[in-house]
Every structure is written in structure tokens, then in C-alpha cells.
Amino acid sequence: MNRTDAYALLCEFVSDISLRRHCMSVEVAMRAYARKLNQDEETWGIVGLLHDFDYERWPNAPDHPLKGSEILRARGYSEVVITCILSHADYLADQYPRTTLMQKGLYACDEITGLITATALLRPTGISDLTASSVKKKMKTKGFAKGVNRDDVIRGATEFGVDLDEHIQFVIDAMKTIAAELGLK
């Protein structure tokens, strides 16, 4: 299990560049949190990178992420990675509750990256000078980034035990490190 193989798997299943970038956004945020929390950066990053790799083919519950879990098992990924990915789906919470720090981190990073991306894409300067306050302001606009569940953003930060403003800024700062790859420069 390494980043190169995980990225190849992502590219095998995901042709949509926006979805690939979303997965990469979650990966970079998860890696940053793993470093901050002295956790296994490679495992956290792979979880972030692969959490939605099956979504393009199977976007409906419960196929996503159950179909992906079958593929990951067949390819030799650890149950830690698979269970973490399964736990990010609210509709699987009874079977795969978010109990570990990594599971809570994935849930916290997933939705917020979408809101950050949408906000950055509106700005002439992209993500370079984006702040948490700008993202929170956009978060209050109901018609903006309709696909982002605001309740999940708030619940994610709460479950992960981080202040929402600090969490948003932390994820922005992580995403800045790969801004060009994310199309946010």
C-alpha cells in the first residue's frame, strides 16, 4: 500500500478531473493532520485519496462506498483503510461508526474541501489568500456550492474535536501546498 499505487487506482476508476482533485484535496488535508497529530501520514493520505474512488461508477448509496470496499479488499488494502473509508458514509454509521481519530479526520476533511474549492474558484487570486472567514461567509449562502452539506461540515469539525474556524484555515493551508495540481492558483 503506497501513494503511487493508490493514485493509479484512483485514476483507473475516476476520469472526472474535479473528482480526482477532490480526492487529492482530502488526501493533502489528511496528510497535514496526520503530521500535526503524529499519526501515520501514508495511511491517512491513502484513506483521503481513495475515499471516493468508486463514486464515479457507483454514486448511489449504499453502492458507494461498499463497491469500493470490495475492490480494495481484492487489491490487498488493509481493513483499517477500508473500514475508515466505509465510516465516512453516514448511511453506514450503524455498521461502521466513526470511532478512531482517522475516521473522524476523514469525515471532517471531506465536505469542507468542496466548500473551500468552490470559494477559491470564484476568486481572482484562487486559494493563495483565502481565509476561513471568506469560506464561512460563503457557507451561509444557501445557493452556493449546493452539493456541500453544511451540517456535515459542522458535525465533522465537532466530532474531530477541532474549532471550525481553525479547521477551515488548516485545510486551506494544506490545500495551498498543491494549489496548482488542484487548479486553484
PEHU-V354151 format. One line per field, one symbol per residue. ss: DSSP state (A for helix, B for strand, O for the rest). phi: phi as a letter, one per 20 degrees, with the letter a starting at -180 (. if undefined). burial: + if it has 24 or more other ideal C-beta (glycine too) atoms within 12 Angstrom, else -. A space follows every 10 residues. Layout:
# PEHU-V354151
ss=???
phi=???
burial=???
This chain:
# PEHU-V354151
ss=OOAAAAAAAA AAAOOOAAAA AAAAAAAAAA AAAAAAOOOO AAAAAAAAAA OOOOOOOOOO OOAAAAAAAA AAAAOOOOAA AAAAAAAOOA AAOOOOOOOO AAAAAAAAAA AAAAAAAAAA AOOOOOOOOO OAAAAAAAAO OOOOOOOOOA AAAAAAAAAA OOOAAAAAAA AAAAAAOOOO OOOOO
phi=.bfffffffg ffdcefffff fgffffgfff fffgffeldf fffgffgffd gcfeffecfe fegedfffff ffffenffff ffffffffeg fdgfecfede ffffffffef ffffffffff feefemegcf cgffffffff effelgfeef fffffgffff mcfgfffgff fgfffgfcgf femde
burial=+-+--++-++ --++----++ ++++++++++ ++++----++ ++++++++++ ++++++---- ---++++++- ++----+--+ ++++++++++ -+---+-+-+ ++++++++++ ++++++++++ +-----+--+ -+-+++-++- ----+--+-+ -++++++-++ -+-+--++++ +++++++++- -+-+-
